[in-house]
Amino acid sequence: MNDLASFSSLLSAEGQALLDDVRDITPGQELAVATRLRRDHPADLVSAAIAQARLRQRAAAKFGEADARRMYFTANGVEQATRTSVATHRAQEFKALGVRSVADLCCGIGGDAIALARAGISVLAVDRDPLTCEVARANAQALGLDGLIEVREADVTEVDTEPYDAVFVDPARRGGGKGGGRIFDPEAYSPPLSWAVGAALGARHAALKIAPGIPHEAIPDAADAEWISDGGDVKEAVLWFGTEPGRMRATLLPGPRALTGRGLPDPEVRSVGRYLYEPDGAVIRAHLVADVAEEVAGGLIDETIAYVTSDTLRATPYATAYEITDRLPFNVKKLKALLREREVGILTVKKRGSAVEPEELRRKALPKRHGPNAVTVFLTRVAGAPTMLLGSPAHPATGGAGS
């Protein structure tokens, strides 16, 4: 699916019938199904329908199966679209600000526009690519939201956003061409971050979607920076304008649960205690490890490593707790012997501050005769020295504390 004519053919009655026919096709069935369908339908249309069915199946992880079955996608659209849980959270943030209309610039296939419309917000969805605009328009119609979403093909830098309550900008952060890699320089975004910030400062409210790894020094003073994780995976960062300048926060989905920074100093480094806390990635990106350390009465195992240690077990949504049973210098032979002695067959490897690949260690360290027990090993540094910490998940009572 890479041209406008092929996509338009899918919207015809014949195209819709083909999409229904191939909806649940598996990779192993594609050749036989394509051969059968090409007897009665144009080959290009059959190929487009099968490609679209494949994209819909991929998109179910982001959009949910019910929506993905009705929506339309491009390969880039599936890859770059905001997942529904994150887009819904952002739409609710806009709604809480009293926003009733949004100019969605660089709208892509319409993932954010859909969430905004479902929150009752009218949307001008803008993109400069003709195919992308047609897909976004078809998605609004397929989901019954075309009354709230206007799709416009235009250069976003030329759009008058003054009539709208808010602006949302999702710049392209991948290089051109097939398989383009991620762009890490915010000024190499399309449009550049500096332009997006200027557009945001000219609006009553605004949100700019950026890469989670953006350096904190690149964040404008006027921005309220939010890092979002979903199910423990960091998905994106957002710069908000018209809210609380200088705020740093981590939002964890589902929930949402929000941790807001209080400007705490870096935690002290201390000896490895009974428990190890692994902060959520959004917490780490937002530089809020100190807030988690204070919450669990802990400190760092190393000044450069975002693992928190404590002798206290406390429930927190912002970090996962592990009870540490062993601390060893990095040594694969000693680890293998220990795993054999304890009849370990399930080995989870986590690393921070180590060049060792988890899969490589798992292959070398797991005994040939697997036992029934499970262990988590952390490859890290403690006071600058390569170290292995062994343990298992700890489950504190909600709201309780232990030792």
SEKE-302640 format. One record per residue (C-alpha): residue number from 1; y, z negated, x negated. Coordinates in steps of 0.5 Angstrom, whole numbers, always signed. Example, Ala and Ser with C-alpha at 12.3 -4.5 7.8 and 13.67 -1.06 7.14 Angstrom:
REM SEKE-302640
@resi: 1 yy: -9 zz: -16 xx: -25
@resi: 2 yy: -2 zz: -14 xx: -27
This chain:
REM SEKE-302640
@resi: 1 yy: +0 zz: +0 xx: +0
@resi: 2 yy: +6 zz: +2 xx: -4
@resi: 3 yy: +10 zz: +7 xx: +0
@resi: 4 yy: +14 zz: +7 xx: +6
@resi: 5 yy: +10 zz: +13 xx: +10
@resi: 6 yy: +3 zz: +10 xx: +9
@resi: 7 yy: +6 zz: +3 xx: +12
@resi: 8 yy: +9 zz: +7 xx: +17
@resi: 9 yy: +2 zz: +10 xx: +19
@resi: 10 yy: -1 zz: +3 xx: +20
@resi: 11 yy: +4 zz: +1 xx: +25
@resi: 12 yy: +2 zz: +7 xx: +30
@resi: 13 yy: -4 zz: +6 xx: +35
@resi: 14 yy: -9 zz: +9 xx: +30
@resi: 15 yy: -7 zz: +5 xx: +25
@resi: 16 yy: -7 zz: -1 xx: +29
@resi: 17 yy: -14 zz: +0 xx: +31
@resi: 18 yy: -16 zz: +1 xx: +24
@resi: 19 yy: -13 zz: -5 xx: +22
@resi: 20 yy: -17 zz: -9 xx: +28
@resi: 21 yy: -24 zz: -5 xx: +25
@resi: 22 yy: -23 zz: -7 xx: +18
@resi: 23 yy: -20 zz: -14 xx: +19
@resi: 24 yy: -26 zz: -18 xx: +17
@resi: 25 yy: -29 zz: -13 xx: +11
@resi: 26 yy: -32 zz: -16 xx: +5
@resi: 27 yy: -31 zz: -12 xx: -2
@resi: 28 yy: -38 zz: -11 xx: -2
@resi: 29 yy: -37 zz: -7 xx: +5
@resi: 30 yy: -31 zz: -3 xx: +3
@resi: 31 yy: -35 zz: +3 xx: +1
@resi: 32 yy: -39 zz: +4 xx: +6
@resi: 33 yy: -34 zz: +3 xx: +12
@resi: 34 yy: -29 zz: +7 xx: +8
@resi: 35 yy: -34 zz: +13 xx: +8
@resi: 36 yy: -36 zz: +12 xx: +16
@resi: 37 yy: -28 zz: +11 xx: +18
@resi: 38 yy: -26 zz: +18 xx: +14
@resi: 39 yy: -31 zz: +22 xx: +19
@resi: 40 yy: -26 zz: +21 xx: +24
@resi: 41 yy: -19 zz: +18 xx: +21
@resi: 42 yy: -15 zz: +21 xx: +15
@resi: 43 yy: -17 zz: +19 xx: +9
@resi: 44 yy: -10 zz: +16 xx: +7
@resi: 45 yy: -10 zz: +12 xx: +13
@resi: 46 yy: -17 zz: +9 xx: +12
@resi: 47 yy: -15 zz: +7 xx: +5
@resi: 48 yy: -8 zz: +4 xx: +7
@resi: 49 yy: -12 zz: +0 xx: +13
@resi: 50 yy: -17 zz: -3 xx: +8
@resi: 51 yy: -12 zz: -5 xx: +3
@resi: 52 yy: -8 zz: -8 xx: +8
@resi: 53 yy: -14 zz: -12 xx: +10
@resi: 54 yy: -15 zz: -14 xx: +3
@resi: 55 yy: -8 zz: -17 xx: +3
@resi: 56 yy: -8 zz: -21 xx: +9
@resi: 57 yy: -15 zz: -24 xx: +7
@resi: 58 yy: -11 zz: -26 xx: +0
@resi: 59 yy: -5 zz: -28 xx: +4
@resi: 60 yy: -9 zz: -33 xx: +8
@resi: 61 yy: -8 zz: -39 xx: +3
@resi: 62 yy: -1 zz: -38 xx: +3
@resi: 63 yy: +1 zz: -37 xx: +11
@resi: 64 yy: -5 zz: -39 xx: +14
@resi: 65 yy: -11 zz: -35 xx: +17
@resi: 66 yy: -7 zz: -34 xx: +24
@resi: 67 yy: -1 zz: -32 xx: +22
@resi: 68 yy: -4 zz: -27 xx: +16
@resi: 69 yy: -8 zz: -24 xx: +21
@resi: 70 yy: -2 zz: -21 xx: +24
@resi: 71 yy: +3 zz: -20 xx: +19
@resi: 72 yy: +4 zz: -15 xx: +14
@resi: 73 yy: +4 zz: -15 xx: +6
@resi: 74 yy: +5 zz: -11 xx: +0
@resi: 75 yy: +2 zz: -14 xx: -7
@resi: 76 yy: +8 zz: -16 xx: -10
@resi: 77 yy: +10 zz: -19 xx: -3
@resi: 78 yy: +3 zz: -24 xx: -3
@resi: 79 yy: +5 zz: -26 xx: -10
@resi: 80 yy: +12 zz: -28 xx: -9
@resi: 81 yy: +13 zz: -30 xx: -2
@resi: 82 yy: +14 zz: -37 xx: -1
@resi: 83 yy: +8 zz: -41 xx: +2
@resi: 84 yy: +9 zz: -43 xx: +9
@resi: 85 yy: +9 zz: -51 xx: +8
@resi: 86 yy: +14 zz: -50 xx: +3
@resi: 87 yy: +18 zz: -45 xx: +7
@resi: 88 yy: +18 zz: -50 xx: +13
@resi: 89 yy: +20 zz: -56 xx: +9
@resi: 90 yy: +26 zz: -52 xx: +7
@resi: 91 yy: +28 zz: -50 xx: +14
@resi: 92 yy: +28 zz: -57 xx: +16
@resi: 93 yy: +32 zz: -59 xx: +11
@resi: 94 yy: +37 zz: -53 xx: +13
@resi: 95 yy: +36 zz: -56 xx: +20
@resi: 96 yy: +38 zz: -63 xx: +18
@resi: 97 yy: +44 zz: -60 xx: +15
@resi: 98 yy: +46 zz: -58 xx: +22
@resi: 99 yy: +45 zz: -50 xx: +20
@resi: 100 yy: +45 zz: -45 xx: +25
@resi: 101 yy: +45 zz: -39 xx: +22
@resi: 102 yy: +43 zz: -37 xx: +15
@resi: 103 yy: +44 zz: -31 xx: +10
@resi: 104 yy: +37 zz: -30 xx: +7
@resi: 105 yy: +38 zz: -26 xx: +1
@resi: 106 yy: +33 zz: -22 xx: -3
@resi: 107 yy: +28 zz: -24 xx: +3
@resi: 108 yy: +22 zz: -20 xx: +1
@resi: 109 yy: +17 zz: -20 xx: +6
@resi: 110 yy: +20 zz: -25 xx: +10
@resi: 111 yy: +16 zz: -32 xx: +9
@resi: 112 yy: +23 zz: -36 xx: +9
@resi: 113 yy: +26 zz: -32 xx: +14
@resi: 114 yy: +20 zz: -33 xx: +19
@resi: 115 yy: +20 zz: -41 xx: +17
@resi: 116 yy: +28 zz: -41 xx: +19
@resi: 117 yy: +27 zz: -37 xx: +25
@resi: 118 yy: +21 zz: -42 xx: +28
@resi: 119 yy: +26 zz: -48 xx: +26
@resi: 120 yy: +31 zz: -44 xx: +31
@resi: 121 yy: +36 zz: -42 xx: +26
@resi: 122 yy: +38 zz: -34 xx: +26
@resi: 123 yy: +37 zz: -30 xx: +20
@resi: 124 yy: +40 zz: -24 xx: +17
@resi: 125 yy: +34 zz: -22 xx: +12
@resi: 126 yy: +37 zz: -18 xx: +6
@resi: 127 yy: +33 zz: -14 xx: +1
@resi: 128 yy: +35 zz: -7 xx: -3
@resi: 129 yy: +27 zz: -4 xx: -3
@resi: 130 yy: +26 zz: +0 xx: +4
@resi: 131 yy: +19 zz: -2 xx: +4
@resi: 132 yy: +20 zz: -9 xx: +3
@resi: 133 yy: +25 zz: -9 xx: +9
@resi: 134 yy: +20 zz: -5 xx: +13
@resi: 135 yy: +15 zz: -10 xx: +12
@resi: 136 yy: +20 zz: -16 xx: +14
@resi: 137 yy: +22 zz: -13 xx: +20
@resi: 138 yy: +15 zz: -11 xx: +22
@resi: 139 yy: +13 zz: -19 xx: +21
@resi: 140 yy: +19 zz: -21 xx: +25
@resi: 141 yy: +16 zz: -17 xx: +31
@resi: 142 yy: +9 zz: -19 xx: +30
@resi: 143 yy: +11 zz: -26 xx: +30
@resi: 144 yy: +15 zz: -25 xx: +36
@resi: 145 yy: +21 zz: -27 xx: +32
@resi: 146 yy: +25 zz: -21 xx: +32
@resi: 147 yy: +30 zz: -24 xx: +37
@resi: 148 yy: +32 zz: -29 xx: +31
@resi: 149 yy: +31 zz: -24 xx: +25
@resi: 150 yy: +36 zz: -18 xx: +23
@resi: 151 yy: +33 zz: -15 xx: +17
@resi: 152 yy: +38 zz: -11 xx: +13
@resi: 153 yy: +37 zz: -6 xx: +7
@resi: 154 yy: +43 zz: -7 xx: +2
@resi: 155 yy: +45 zz: -10 xx: -5
@resi: 156 yy: +45 zz: -17 xx: -4
@resi: 157 yy: +51 zz: -17 xx: -8
@resi: 158 yy: +55 zz: -13 xx: -3
@resi: 159 yy: +53 zz: -17 xx: +3
@resi: 160 yy: +59 zz: -21 xx: +7
@resi: 161 yy: +56 zz: -28 xx: +8
@resi: 162 yy: +62 zz: -31 xx: +10
@resi: 163 yy: +60 zz: -31 xx: +18
@resi: 164 yy: +54 zz: -35 xx: +16
@resi: 165 yy: +53 zz: -43 xx: +16
@resi: 166 yy: +49 zz: -42 xx: +10
@resi: 167 yy: +46 zz: -38 xx: +4
@resi: 168 yy: +39 zz: -38 xx: +1
@resi: 169 yy: +38 zz: -34 xx: -5
@resi: 170 yy: +31 zz: -32 xx: -8
@resi: 171 yy: +32 zz: -28 xx: -14
@resi: 172 yy: +27 zz: -24 xx: -17
@resi: 173 yy: +24 zz: -27 xx: -23
@resi: 174 yy: +19 zz: -22 xx: -25
@resi: 175 yy: +20 zz: -16 xx: -30
@resi: 176 yy: +20 zz: -9 xx: -27
@resi: 177 yy: +14 zz: -5 xx: -26
@resi: 178 yy: +6 zz: -6 xx: -24
@resi: 179 yy: +4 zz: -13 xx: -27
@resi: 180 yy: +11 zz: -15 xx: -29
@resi: 181 yy: +11 zz: -22 xx: -33
@resi: 182 yy: +15 zz: -28 xx: -31
@resi: 183 yy: +22 zz: -28 xx: -33
@resi: 184 yy: +25 zz: -35 xx: -36
@resi: 185 yy: +32 zz: -33 xx: -37
@resi: 186 yy: +36 zz: -35 xx: -31
@resi: 187 yy: +41 zz: -30 xx: -33
@resi: 188 yy: +35 zz: -25 xx: -33
@resi: 189 yy: +34 zz: -26 xx: -25
@resi: 190 yy: +35 zz: -21 xx: -20
@resi: 191 yy: +41 zz: -22 xx: -18
@resi: 192 yy: +43 zz: -27 xx: -24
@resi: 193 yy: +43 zz: -34 xx: -23
@resi: 194 yy: +50 zz: -34 xx: -25
@resi: 195 yy: +52 zz: -29 xx: -19
@resi: 196 yy: +47 zz: -34 xx: -14
@resi: 197 yy: +51 zz: -40 xx: -16
@resi: 198 yy: +58 zz: -36 xx: -15
@resi: 199 yy: +55 zz: -34 xx: -8
@resi: 200 yy: +53 zz: -41 xx: -6
@resi: 201 yy: +59 zz: -45 xx: -8
@resi: 202 yy: +63 zz: -40 xx: -3
@resi: 203 yy: +58 zz: -42 xx: +3
@resi: 204 yy: +58 zz: -49 xx: +7
@resi: 205 yy: +51 zz: -50 xx: +5
@resi: 206 yy: +46 zz: -46 xx: +0
@resi: 207 yy: +40 zz: -46 xx: -3
@resi: 208 yy: +38 zz: -42 xx: -9
@resi: 209 yy: +30 zz: -42 xx: -11
@resi: 210 yy: +29 zz: -42 xx: -18
@resi: 211 yy: +23 zz: -43 xx: -23
@resi: 212 yy: +21 zz: -50 xx: -24
@resi: 213 yy: +21 zz: -50 xx: -31
@resi: 214 yy: +29 zz: -49 xx: -31
@resi: 215 yy: +32 zz: -53 xx: -37
@resi: 216 yy: +36 zz: -59 xx: -34
@resi: 217 yy: +42 zz: -57 xx: -38
@resi: 218 yy: +42 zz: -50 xx: -34
@resi: 219 yy: +43 zz: -54 xx: -27
@resi: 220 yy: +50 zz: -53 xx: -25
@resi: 221 yy: +54 zz: -60 xx: -24
@resi: 222 yy: +55 zz: -59 xx: -17
@resi: 223 yy: +48 zz: -58 xx: -15
@resi: 224 yy: +43 zz: -62 xx: -12
@resi: 225 yy: +36 zz: -60 xx: -15
@resi: 226 yy: +29 zz: -61 xx: -12
@resi: 227 yy: +23 zz: -60 xx: -15
@resi: 228 yy: +17 zz: -59 xx: -10
@resi: 229 yy: +10 zz: -59 xx: -10
@resi: 230 yy: +4 zz: -58 xx: -5
@resi: 231 yy: -2 zz: -61 xx: -6
@resi: 232 yy: -1 zz: -63 xx: -13
@resi: 233 yy: +1 zz: -56 xx: -15
@resi: 234 yy: +8 zz: -55 xx: -17
@resi: 235 yy: +11 zz: -49 xx: -13
@resi: 236 yy: +18 zz: -48 xx: -14
@resi: 237 yy: +25 zz: -52 xx: -15
@resi: 238 yy: +31 zz: -51 xx: -11
@resi: 239 yy: +38 zz: -52 xx: -12
@resi: 240 yy: +42 zz: -54 xx: -6
@resi: 241 yy: +50 zz: -54 xx: -5
@resi: 242 yy: +54 zz: -58 xx: +0
@resi: 243 yy: +49 zz: -64 xx: +0
@resi: 244 yy: +49 zz: -69 xx: -6
@resi: 245 yy: +52 zz: -66 xx: -13
@resi: 246 yy: +48 zz: -69 xx: -19
@resi: 247 yy: +42 zz: -71 xx: -15
@resi: 248 yy: +35 zz: -70 xx: -18
@resi: 249 yy: +29 zz: -71 xx: -13
@resi: 250 yy: +22 zz: -69 xx: -13
@resi: 251 yy: +19 zz: -67 xx: -6
@resi: 252 yy: +11 zz: -68 xx: -5
@resi: 253 yy: +8 zz: -64 xx: +1
@resi: 254 yy: +4 zz: -65 xx: +5
@resi: 255 yy: +9 zz: -71 xx: +8
@resi: 256 yy: +14 zz: -70 xx: +6
@resi: 257 yy: +15 zz: -75 xx: +1
@resi: 258 yy: +21 zz: -75 xx: -3
@resi: 259 yy: +23 zz: -79 xx: -10
@resi: 260 yy: +30 zz: -79 xx: -12
@resi: 261 yy: +32 zz: -81 xx: -19
@resi: 262 yy: +37 zz: -87 xx: -20
@resi: 263 yy: +39 zz: -85 xx: -27
@resi: 264 yy: +34 zz: -90 xx: -30
@resi: 265 yy: +33 zz: -90 xx: -38
@resi: 266 yy: +27 zz: -88 xx: -41
@resi: 267 yy: +21 zz: -92 xx: -40
@resi: 268 yy: +19 zz: -96 xx: -46
@resi: 269 yy: +12 zz: -94 xx: -50
@resi: 270 yy: +7 zz: -99 xx: -50
@resi: 271 yy: -1 zz: -100 xx: -51
@resi: 272 yy: -6 zz: -97 xx: -47
@resi: 273 yy: -7 zz: -102 xx: -41
@resi: 274 yy: -13 zz: -102 xx: -36
@resi: 275 yy: -10 zz: -97 xx: -32
@resi: 276 yy: -7 zz: -90 xx: -33
@resi: 277 yy: -2 zz: -86 xx: -28
@resi: 278 yy: -2 zz: -79 xx: -28
@resi: 279 yy: +5 zz: -77 xx: -25
@resi: 280 yy: +6 zz: -71 xx: -20
@resi: 281 yy: +8 zz: -65 xx: -23
@resi: 282 yy: +14 zz: -65 xx: -19
@resi: 283 yy: +16 zz: -72 xx: -21
@resi: 284 yy: +15 zz: -70 xx: -29
@resi: 285 yy: +19 zz: -63 xx: -28
@resi: 286 yy: +25 zz: -67 xx: -24
@resi: 287 yy: +25 zz: -72 xx: -30
@resi: 288 yy: +23 zz: -78 xx: -26
@resi: 289 yy: +17 zz: -81 xx: -30
@resi: 290 yy: +22 zz: -87 xx: -31
@resi: 291 yy: +22 zz: -88 xx: -23
@resi: 292 yy: +14 zz: -88 xx: -23
@resi: 293 yy: +14 zz: -93 xx: -29
@resi: 294 yy: +18 zz: -98 xx: -26
@resi: 295 yy: +14 zz: -97 xx: -19
@resi: 296 yy: +8 zz: -99 xx: -22
@resi: 297 yy: +10 zz: -104 xx: -28
@resi: 298 yy: +8 zz: -99 xx: -33
@resi: 299 yy: +11 zz: -96 xx: -40
@resi: 300 yy: +9 zz: -89 xx: -43
@resi: 301 yy: +3 zz: -89 xx: -48
@resi: 302 yy: +7 zz: -84 xx: -53
@resi: 303 yy: +15 zz: -83 xx: -52
@resi: 304 yy: +13 zz: -75 xx: -52
@resi: 305 yy: +8 zz: -76 xx: -46
@resi: 306 yy: +8 zz: -76 xx: -39
@resi: 307 yy: +3 zz: -81 xx: -38
@resi: 308 yy: +4 zz: -88 xx: -35
@resi: 309 yy: +0 zz: -94 xx: -37
@resi: 310 yy: +0 zz: -101 xx: -34
@resi: 311 yy: -5 zz: -107 xx: -33
@resi: 312 yy: -3 zz: -107 xx: -25
@resi: 313 yy: -6 zz: -102 xx: -20
@resi: 314 yy: -1 zz: -101 xx: -15
@resi: 315 yy: -1 zz: -95 xx: -9
@resi: 316 yy: +4 zz: -90 xx: -10
@resi: 317 yy: +4 zz: -83 xx: -8
@resi: 318 yy: +8 zz: -80 xx: -14
@resi: 319 yy: +2 zz: -81 xx: -19
@resi: 320 yy: -5 zz: -81 xx: -19
@resi: 321 yy: -8 zz: -88 xx: -22
@resi: 322 yy: -14 zz: -88 xx: -26
@resi: 323 yy: -18 zz: -94 xx: -29
@resi: 324 yy: -19 zz: -93 xx: -37
@resi: 325 yy: -26 zz: -95 xx: -40
@resi: 326 yy: -25 zz: -93 xx: -47
@resi: 327 yy: -20 zz: -91 xx: -52
@resi: 328 yy: -23 zz: -86 xx: -58
@resi: 329 yy: -20 zz: -82 xx: -63
@resi: 330 yy: -21 zz: -75 xx: -62
@resi: 331 yy: -28 zz: -73 xx: -64
@resi: 332 yy: -33 zz: -69 xx: -60
@resi: 333 yy: -39 zz: -72 xx: -63
@resi: 334 yy: -38 zz: -79 xx: -61
@resi: 335 yy: -35 zz: -76 xx: -54
@resi: 336 yy: -42 zz: -73 xx: -53
@resi: 337 yy: -46 zz: -79 xx: -55
@resi: 338 yy: -42 zz: -83 xx: -50
@resi: 339 yy: -43 zz: -78 xx: -45
@resi: 340 yy: -51 zz: -78 xx: -46
@resi: 341 yy: -51 zz: -85 xx: -46
@resi: 342 yy: -48 zz: -86 xx: -39
@resi: 343 yy: -52 zz: -80 xx: -36
@resi: 344 yy: -45 zz: -76 xx: -35
@resi: 345 yy: -46 zz: -70 xx: -31
@resi: 346 yy: -39 zz: -69 xx: -28
@resi: 347 yy: -34 zz: -68 xx: -33
@resi: 348 yy: -27 zz: -67 xx: -31
@resi: 349 yy: -22 zz: -66 xx: -37
@resi: 350 yy: -15 zz: -67 xx: -37
@resi: 351 yy: -10 zz: -66 xx: -42
@resi: 352 yy: -3 zz: -67 xx: -44
@resi: 353 yy: +0 zz: -66 xx: -51
@resi: 354 yy: -7 zz: -63 xx: -54
@resi: 355 yy: -8 zz: -56 xx: -56
@resi: 356 yy: -16 zz: -57 xx: -54
@resi: 357 yy: -18 zz: -52 xx: -48
@resi: 358 yy: -21 zz: -57 xx: -43
@resi: 359 yy: -27 zz: -52 xx: -41
@resi: 360 yy: -28 zz: -51 xx: -49
@resi: 361 yy: -29 zz: -59 xx: -49
@resi: 362 yy: -33 zz: -59 xx: -43
@resi: 363 yy: -38 zz: -54 xx: -46
@resi: 364 yy: -39 zz: -57 xx: -53
@resi: 365 yy: -39 zz: -65 xx: -50
@resi: 366 yy: -43 zz: -65 xx: -44
@resi: 367 yy: -51 zz: -66 xx: -45
@resi: 368 yy: -56 zz: -61 xx: -44
@resi: 369 yy: -59 zz: -66 xx: -39
@resi: 370 yy: -54 zz: -68 xx: -34
@resi: 371 yy: -54 zz: -74 xx: -31
@resi: 372 yy: -51 zz: -76 xx: -24
@resi: 373 yy: -45 zz: -80 xx: -26
@resi: 374 yy: -38 zz: -77 xx: -27
@resi: 375 yy: -32 zz: -79 xx: -32
@resi: 376 yy: -25 zz: -76 xx: -33
@resi: 377 yy: -23 zz: -75 xx: -40
@resi: 378 yy: -16 zz: -75 xx: -42
@resi: 379 yy: -14 zz: -71 xx: -48
@resi: 380 yy: -7 zz: -73 xx: -51
@resi: 381 yy: -3 zz: -77 xx: -56
@resi: 382 yy: -3 zz: -85 xx: -56
@resi: 383 yy: +3 zz: -87 xx: -61
@resi: 384 yy: +3 zz: -80 xx: -64
@resi: 385 yy: -5 zz: -80 xx: -66
@resi: 386 yy: -10 zz: -75 xx: -62
@resi: 387 yy: -14 zz: -79 xx: -57
@resi: 388 yy: -19 zz: -79 xx: -52
@resi: 389 yy: -18 zz: -84 xx: -46
@resi: 390 yy: -24 zz: -84 xx: -41
@resi: 391 yy: -24 zz: -87 xx: -34
@resi: 392 yy: -25 zz: -85 xx: -27
@resi: 393 yy: -20 zz: -85 xx: -21
@resi: 394 yy: -18 zz: -92 xx: -18
@resi: 395 yy: -16 zz: -93 xx: -11
@resi: 396 yy: -11 zz: -99 xx: -10
@resi: 397 yy: -10 zz: -101 xx: -3
@resi: 398 yy: -4 zz: -98 xx: +1
@resi: 399 yy: +2 zz: -102 xx: -1
@resi: 400 yy: -2 zz: -107 xx: -5
@resi: 401 yy: -3 zz: -109 xx: -12
@resi: 402 yy: -8 zz: -111 xx: -16
@resi: 403 yy: -10 zz: -113 xx: -24
